[in-house]
Amino acid sequence: MNSEKLSKRLEMVSQYLLKNSTFADIGSDHAYLPCYAIKKGLAKYAIAGEVVEGPYQTAKQQVMECGYESSISVRKGDGLEVLQPNEVDCITIAGMGGPLIASILENGKDRLLGVKRLILQPNIGANHIRNWCVQNNWVIIAEEILEEDEKIYEIIVAENNERAEVTHLTDAELLLGPFLMQEKSDVFIKKWSDELKQWRIILDRMNLAENQEKIIERKLAIEKNISLVEEVLT
């Protein structure tokens, strides 16, 4: 992967950028996505944010090598603190766990002013992002699921819905994704069939545990997830 050819998942993320937008890529690593977006005319300006010194320097070097210093600002900071309110139209966060992405959004809510679209690619725990969207009036408008290098990734696209009084998703939609569970692609079925197998193994082990009281809540949560997934798959 480089600024000329992105990974399959990042290319999918880039396709959801608003046309001629200014966007921030949080946790940008090598700044491949911002460089690619500028090169392909998908955005007019980008901010690459990194919290770790090494990746921050790598991103700066990549932007210099591409000659995009006037189109991409590389900034060092924690999460959305690299942004100012009303500075960008879109935010992309890819390659992190869902709980961490949700935490970044929650901690940086004051920097989301003016942002029209979030394009989020969690490696795991996408339900945490959907929960955050519901609680903060961001409406999920599209989802993707894809397999790359024997790993399955989800992409969640959400838009600001400040005027909405209530944004609701069912428990199944929160877990599986409102669009993904309707489409039921082959990758979707593979992901959740594998999850079902793992949950059943965990339940079997739990049932052999001596102190059942300590694990009852965890067991109930797994049993609920199994029920939700089975209903959708069948």
C-alpha positions, 0 to 999 in steps of 0.5 A, a space after each residue: 500500500 502507498 499513496 498511489 494504491 490504497 488497501 481495499 478498505 482505505 479505498 472504500 473509505 475514500 469513496 465516501 468522502 464528500 466531493 471537494 471537501 476538506 477532511 481530517 484523517 485521524 490516526 493517519 499513519 503514513 498519510 496515504 489516505 490524504 495523499 491519495 484523496 488529493 491526488 485523485 481529486 477527491 478532496 481539496 484539502 486534508 489534515 493528517 492527525 497523529 498522536 505518536 512522534 514516529 508516525 507523525 514524522 513519517 506522515 510529514 515525510 510522505 506529504 513532502 515526497 508527494 509535494 502536497 505541503 500546500 494541500 495537506 497539513 500534518 499535525 501532532 495531537 491526541 484525537 480530534 484536538 488537532 482540529 478547530 471547530 468548523 475546520 473540516 467537512 468530513 472526518 475519517 478514522 480507520 484501523 482502530 478498535 470501535 471502542 477507541 474510535 467512539 472514545 475519540 469522537 466523545 472526547 472531541 465532540 467540541 471539534 465536530 462543529 461544522 462536520 457533515 460526515 464521519 467515515 469510520 472503519 473499526 477493526 473490531 467492536 463496530 457496535 460501540 460506534 453505532 451506540 455513539 452515533 445513536 446517543 449523539 444524533 449522528 445518522 448512519 447512512 451507509 455501511 460496508 463490510 469487506 474481507 482483506 488479507 483474511 481479515 473482515 472490516 466494517 465501514 460506517 458512514 454517518 451524517 450529522 442529524 442535530 435536528 433529530 429528537 431521537 435516533 433509534 436502532 434496534 439491538 440487532 441493528 446496533 450489533 450487526 449494522 442496519 444496512 449490513 443485516 439487510 444486505 446479508 452479503 457473503 462476507 457478513 454471513 461468514 463473519 457472524 457465522 464465525 462469531 457464533 461458533 466462538 460464542 458457543 465455545 465460550 458458553 460451553 467453557 463458562 458452563 463448566 466454571 465453578 462460580 456461576 454467579 460471577 459470570 452470569 451477566 457475561 453469559 446472558 450477554 453472549 446468549 442475547 448476542 447469539 439469539 440476535 445473530 441466529 435470528 438474522 442469519 436464519 
